[in-house]
Amino acid sequence: FGIQKRQRQMDRCRQYIAQVGATWVIPSAGPPCFLDAELRDLNDDHGDPANIFPDQVVFLDQMRTHGHDGGLLMIPGSTAEFTGS
């Protein structure tokens, strides 16, 4: 169940990106971060395909696999400057 749910979530997000014609995408809505040592394995930092909270890097890889190279990884402390065309 988790594998299908994870993929459907990413498919749906990629559809939204296509529908709005996004040039740049910055994944920022998750995943939850479990800092407690007993819950640490719930984080998607080891690529579990059944984890329904994909890490930003996982989603950016998914975008590239499907032909969208405009994804940016922004973590706390990152800065970017964007200008319109």
N, C-alpha and C positions, 0 to 999 in steps of 0.2 A: 504493500500500500504506500509506504513512504517514498519508494523510488518513483512511482507514477505521480504522486502528488508533487514531489519536488520538480519533476520534469514539466508537468502541466503549469506550475507556477512560472517557471522560466519561459516556457512557450508563450504564455499569456503576456508576460512582460515584454517579450520581443515583439509581439503583435502590437502592443501599445506604442513601442518605439517606432515601428514601421508606420502606424496610422498617423502619428503626429510628425513624421519625417524628421526625427531628431538627428542632428548632426553629431552631437556629443551626448554621452550618457555617463552619469556618475551614480553608481549604485550607492544608496545611503539609507535604506529602510531596514537594515538589519544586518546580520542575524543577531539574535540575542547573544549576549556574552556571559557565560557562566564562569565566575572567578573562584568560586568555592572549590577546593580540591576534590571534594566528593562529587561535584557536578561537572567538572572540567571536561569529561569525555563527551558531554552533550554538545560541545562546541564543534563546529564543522572545520576543524583545523587539521583533519586527517583524511578528508575527502570521502566520507561515508556517503555513498549514493542514495541511501535511504533516509538521510537526515533532511527533514523538510525545511530547514533553515540554511540554504546554501550561502557560503561565504562569498564576499564580493569578488574575489579572484575567480571562484568557480563560475559565477555569472559572466564575468568579463571573458573568460575562456569560451563559454557557451555562445556569447555574442560573436566572437571571432570565428568560431566554427561555422556559424551561419552567415558569414559575410559582412558583419558590421564591425569595423575597426575603430570606431569612434568612442570607445569606452575608456574612462579614466578612473584610476584607483586614487581616491582621496581619503586619507586617514587623518585623525586628529593631528593638527599642526601643519598639514599640507596647505599650500596656497596655489592659486591659479589666477591668471589674468585672461579674461575673454574679451574680445572685441567683435562687434557686429560687422556684417558685410554689407 
